[in-house]
Amino acid sequence: MPVAGPTGGAYPRFMANVLDYVEFAVDDLQQAKAFYTKALGWTFTDYGGEYAGIQDPRNPGQEVGGLNPQPASSRGDGVLALVRTADADEALASVLDAGGRIQVEMHAYPGGRRFTFADPWGNILGVYQPLE
């Protein structure tokens, strides 16, 4: 059964190939967990110090991504993961307080407000607050 998309068109309720997990390369797993906990309030599933799964707050026991302590050859290029928030100003303050570096300042777009930042390892993320 289709569901309404952002432009009024219909999306199929189930698709065969859907992005549902984002993994970040980090230099120090413990520092990365501390950063994302402070910056965005994320919680993690630990896998013996070799990996940390990012817990899905909507579905207990599920994960939406992970932190992988592996070197990355070029970070911040390609895919942009976006984090939805109810308060973009609060999220911006938390990111800055945790040590994030703003890449694109807060700005309006047709669906709300957003900014992008780099974490201490150079991964680029976006944070958005929808109009609704």
Secondary structure, DSSP 4 states (H G I P E B T S, - for coil): -EEE-TTS-EEESS-SS----EEEE-S-HHHHHHHHHHHH---EEE-TTS-EEEE-TTSTT-EEEEEE----SS-SSS--EEEE-S-HHHHHHHHHHHT-EEEEEEEEETTEEEEEEE-TTS-EEEEEEE--
